[in-house]
Amino acid sequence: MGAFATLAECLNSKMVAQEQPLLVQALASIGAPAVRNRATLGGNIVYGKGDSIPALLVLEANVVLYHDGLATMPLSEWLQQKPNALLTEVEIGKWPDMTQRFWLYEKVGRRETFTASLVTVAGVAVLDNDQTIKELKLAVGGGEMVPHRLLEMEQRLIGKPLTNELLADVYQFIKQTGTLVGTPFATETYLRMVLANRIVSFVDGLRGGRGDGKTNDSL
Ligand SMILES: Cc1cc2nc3c(=O)[nH]c(=O)nc-3n(C[C@H](O)[C@H](O)[C@H](O)COP(=O)(O)OP(=O)(O)OC[C@H]3O[C@@H](n4cnc5c(N)ncnc54)[C@H](O)[C@@H]3O)c2cc1C
């Protein structure tokens, strides 16, 4: 996707709607229509705290940069280095497996629409036939946080049977560890509780074949 595409152009693209429902949900949560008509995908990323970033992190997006020539790097790396370069493209792979793949995207704000994010969480999960999690990618952003993947939490869940004990363990883990950044509007403790509730309810839903969405869901 071109970095200079507006969020509205991305949302109006049939290809994006068909192939990237998680990204569509993320982009639709940004600002109001008037903002999305002017705001670009590249600007949302380089701004550093854009609500598209957690979604792009779990989709393992790459960014294409121009500075004395073109270079490609994972978005996760770009977030660490923030090189001084023009962002020209965002590359997102096609989701290969169209079954048993679930996703989560939620922006939690102080009201339902047109609000800044307190915490934004995104996830992609692929289940094995025996209902264990084969692949899991989780990311968090929002507020003053630099968006990042929740790698330790992913490792706690991958390959394990989805028991109540595991979910309780993950809930406690999120509530006690990791770095979330509180704001005057929401303490770190509150953000942890929101994150724990959202992730555990997503993983719990996987046991019943429910996610926020499956890749073949229509929006
Ligand atoms: C009323 C309002 C509501 C908003 N709501 C949200 C929201 O809900 N969620 C959210 O995530 N954001 C929100 N924003 C913030 C912002 O408008 C969006 O993140 C938008 O996507 C930024 O894109 P832009 O093209 O306007 O970038 P700009 O604001 O013009 O640029 C942002 C930064 O990125 C740099 N930049 C832009 N494009 C590139 C590029 N291609 N390569 C290198 N550097 C670049 C600019 O120099 C600047 O430093 C909101 C803004 C307003 C005004």
The ligand as an SDF file (V2000), in Angstrom:
LIG
                    3D

 53 58  0  0  0  0  0  0  0  0999 V2000
   -9.1860   15.6390   15.0430 C   0  0  0  0  0  0  0  0  0  0  0  0
   -8.1260   14.5590   14.9230 C   0  0  0  0  0  0  0  0  0  0  0  0
   -8.4180   13.2720   15.3160 C   0  0  0  0  0  0  0  0  0  0  0  0
   -7.4360   12.2780   15.2050 C   0  0  0  0  0  0  0  0  0  0  0  0
   -7.7590   11.0060   15.5930 N   0  0  0  0  0  0  0  0  0  0  0  0
   -6.8380   10.0410   15.4950 C   0  0  0  0  0  0  0  0  0  0  0  0
   -7.1650    8.7160   15.8850 C   0  0  0  0  0  0  0  0  0  0  0  0
   -8.2710    8.4000   16.3370 O   0  0  0  0  0  0  0  0  0  0  0  0
   -6.2080    7.7620   15.7410 N   0  0  0  0  0  0  0  0  0  0  0  0
   -4.9670    8.0510   15.2470 C   0  0  0  0  0  0  0  0  0  0  0  0
   -4.1620    7.1320   15.1170 O   0  0  0  0  0  0  0  0  0  0  0  0
   -4.6360    9.3000   14.8980 N   0  0  0  0  0  0  0  0  0  0  0  0
   -5.5230   10.3020   15.0060 C   0  0  0  0  0  0  0  0  0  0  0  0
   -5.1930   11.5830   14.6360 N   0  0  0  0  0  0  0  0  0  0  0  0
   -3.7940   11.8900   14.3150 C   0  0  0  0  0  0  0  0  0  0  0  0
   -3.4180   11.9830   12.8010 C   0  0  0  0  0  0  0  0  0  0  0  0
   -4.2430   12.8620   12.1040 O   0  0  0  0  0  0  0  0  0  0  0  0
   -3.4850   10.6640   12.1000 C   0  0  0  0  0  0  0  0  0  0  0  0
   -2.6670    9.7670   12.8150 O   0  0  0  0  0  0  0  0  0  0  0  0
   -3.0610   10.7230   10.6180 C   0  0  0  0  0  0  0  0  0  0  0  0
   -3.0920    9.3990   10.0830 O   0  0  0  0  0  0  0  0  0  0  0  0
   -1.7270   11.3410   10.3840 C   0  0  0  0  0  0  0  0  0  0  0  0
   -1.5400   11.3590    8.9580 O   0  0  0  0  0  0  0  0  0  0  0  0
   -1.1570   12.6960    8.1610 P   0  0  0  0  0  0  0  0  0  0  0  0
   -1.0300   12.3000    6.7400 O   0  0  0  0  0  0  0  0  0  0  0  0
   -2.0970   13.7890    8.5220 O   0  0  0  0  0  0  0  0  0  0  0  0
    0.2740   12.9580    8.7890 O   0  0  0  0  0  0  0  0  0  0  0  0
    0.8520   14.3160    9.3670 P   0  0  0  0  0  0  0  0  0  0  0  0
    0.1360   14.6960   10.6080 O   0  0  0  0  0  0  0  0  0  0  0  0
    0.9370   15.2980    8.2620 O   0  0  0  0  0  0  0  0  0  0  0  0
    2.3170   13.8130    9.7110 O   0  0  0  0  0  0  0  0  0  0  0  0
    2.6220   13.1660   10.9150 C   0  0  0  0  0  0  0  0  0  0  0  0
    4.1560   13.0970   11.0060 C   0  0  0  0  0  0  0  0  0  0  0  0
    4.6140   12.1250   10.0780 O   0  0  0  0  0  0  0  0  0  0  0  0
    5.4890   12.7380    9.1130 C   0  0  0  0  0  0  0  0  0  0  0  0
    5.1390   12.0930    7.8400 N   0  0  0  0  0  0  0  0  0  0  0  0
    3.9220   12.0440    7.2520 C   0  0  0  0  0  0  0  0  0  0  0  0
    3.9690   11.2620    6.1500 N   0  0  0  0  0  0  0  0  0  0  0  0
    5.2380   10.8030    6.0440 C   0  0  0  0  0  0  0  0  0  0  0  0
    5.9260    9.9410    5.1260 C   0  0  0  0  0  0  0  0  0  0  0  0
    5.2920    9.3810    4.0900 N   0  0  0  0  0  0  0  0  0  0  0  0
    7.2360    9.6950    5.3400 N   0  0  0  0  0  0  0  0  0  0  0  0
    7.8940   10.2460    6.3820 C   0  0  0  0  0  0  0  0  0  0  0  0
    7.3060   11.0760    7.2820 N   0  0  0  0  0  0  0  0  0  0  0  0
    5.9990   11.3370    7.1210 C   0  0  0  0  0  0  0  0  0  0  0  0
    5.1980   14.2380    9.1520 C   0  0  0  0  0  0  0  0  0  0  0  0
    6.3240   14.9840    8.7780 O   0  0  0  0  0  0  0  0  0  0  0  0
    4.8690   14.4130   10.6350 C   0  0  0  0  0  0  0  0  0  0  0  0
    6.0330   14.4740   11.4050 O   0  0  0  0  0  0  0  0  0  0  0  0
   -6.1500   12.5800   14.7110 C   0  0  0  0  0  0  0  0  0  0  0  0
   -5.8760   13.9100   14.3140 C   0  0  0  0  0  0  0  0  0  0  0  0
   -6.8490   14.8770   14.4150 C   0  0  0  0  0  0  0  0  0  0  0  0
   -6.5090   16.2630   13.9550 C   0  0  0  0  0  0  0  0  0  0  0  0
  1  2  1  0
  2  3  1  0
  2 52  2  0
  3  4  2  0
  4  5  1  0
  4 50  1  0
  5  6  2  0
  6  7  1  0
  6 13  1  0
  7  8  2  0
  7  9  1  0
  9 10  1  0
 10 11  2  0
 10 12  1  0
 12 13  2  0
 13 14  1  0
 14 15  1  0
 14 50  1  0
 15 16  1  0
 16 17  1  0
 16 18  1  0
 18 19  1  0
 18 20  1  0
 20 21  1  0
 20 22  1  0
 22 23  1  0
 23 24  1  0
 24 25  2  0
 24 26  1  0
 24 27  1  0
 27 28  1  0
 28 29  2  0
 28 30  1  0
 28 31  1  0
 31 32  1  0
 32 33  1  0
 33 34  1  0
 33 48  1  0
 34 35  1  0
 35 36  1  0
 35 46  1  0
 36 37  1  0
 36 45  1  0
 37 38  2  0
 38 39  1  0
 39 40  1  0
 39 45  2  0
 40 41  1  0
 40 42  2  0
 42 43  1  0
 43 44  2  0
 44 45  1  0
 46 47  1  0
 46 48  1  0
 48 49  1  0
 50 51  2  0
 51 52  1  0
 52 53  1  0
M  END
$$$$
